Amino acid sequence: MKIVFRKDVICAAVAPLMSGVSTKMTLAATEGILIEAGLPNTCVMPTYDIEKGVRITIEADVIEAGSAIVSASKFSQIVRVMDGGDITLTVDDRNCATIVSGRSSHTMTALPAKDFPEIPRLTSAQGFVASQRVVRSMMAKCLYAMGVNDQRPVLNGLFFSVTGGKLHMVSCDSFKMATCATEADLYGLEKDLTVEDTRFILPNKSVGELYKLLSDKSEEAVVTIYMSRKNIIFVMGNLTFFSKLIEGEYIDYNRIILRNHRITVYAD
């Protein structure tokens, strides 16, 4: 395998890929980036730690097609300090990876692509499209109230619900609760279709990584959300974030919120 990357393109791609790299050091392949190069100029790079993952597709000059796993932390450090405009990655039959740019050259050991864990299917017939800015803003209001090691697994994440054209998010750690809702411009995978009632619980670790990947710079940036029975997929342009879901029924949070208050205070 031999690929020529533009330095700015590969550096921009590697940063979000680190969100899917394992830090538990239980399986060497989960600590790496799977690089799949296809002729003439397509390079697909996923990372997956068994619970959550990121996949990015970028353009590169593919001289020789192939696939291999390279250490994510080492590869990220190397490409950032390279002094050339183009970076050439070569992996030989002995899984020896050589990275060359300008006068810089680094060698590292790669792993065969077959060692990479199987990625869940990243498409589904069920899903909807929403504004990245809206989703990120709502998540910011609920992050602090998620459970971490609560005995009830459903509280160790962020609850999403789409009902009646409204997007709801709820988090609770048994001591405090946060909830917010908005009439966002939600529509099905085909814009003329309405969004059916949908609900799922995203684990707290996945919530933190997704929050960093969502953009709030443009009102036009959207995220397409696909759902299956056990997984959730967020597609943002050429970047895909996917995660396992927490199974179970979320608490009836509407019963916790008091509706009739004896005392009301108004403050600036």
Stockholm file with secondary structure:
# STOCKHOLM 1.0

chainA/1-268         MKIVFRKDVICAAVAPLMSGVSTKMTLAATEGILIEAGLPNTCVMPTYDIEKGVRITIEADVIEAGSAIVSASKFSQIVRVMDGGDITLTVDDRNCATIVSGRSSHTMTALPAKDFPEIPRLTSAQGFVASQRVVRSMMAKCLYAMGVNDQRPVLNGLFFSVTGGKLHMVSCDSFKMATCATEADLYGLEKDLTVEDTRFILPNKSVGELYKLLSDKSEEAVVTIYMSRKNIIFVMGNLTFFSKLIEGEYIDYNRIILRNHRITVYAD
#=GR chainA/1-268 SS CEEEEEHHHHHHHHHHHGGGCCSSCSCGGGGEEEEEEETTTEEEEEEECSSEEEEEEEECEEEECEEEEEEHHHHHHHHHHCCSSEEEEEECTTCEEEEEETTEEEEEECEEGGGSCCCCCCCCSCEEEEEHHHHHHHHHHHGGGCCSSCSSGGGSEEEEEEETTEEEEEEECSSCEEEEEECCCCEESSTTSCCCCEEEEEEHHHHHHHHHHSCCSCSSCEEEEEECSSEEEEEETTEEEEEECCCSCCCCGGGTSCCCCSCCCCCC
#=GC SS_cons         CEEEEEHHHHHHHHHHHGGGCCSSCSCGGGGEEEEEEETTTEEEEEEECSSEEEEEEEECEEEECEEEEEEHHHHHHHHHHCCSSEEEEEECTTCEEEEEETTEEEEEECEEGGGSCCCCCCCCSCEEEEEHHHHHHHHHHHGGGCCSSCSSGGGSEEEEEEETTEEEEEEECSSCEEEEEECCCCEESSTTSCCCCEEEEEEHHHHHHHHHHSCCSCSSCEEEEEECSSEEEEEETTEEEEEECCCSCCCCGGGTSCCCCSCCCCCC
//
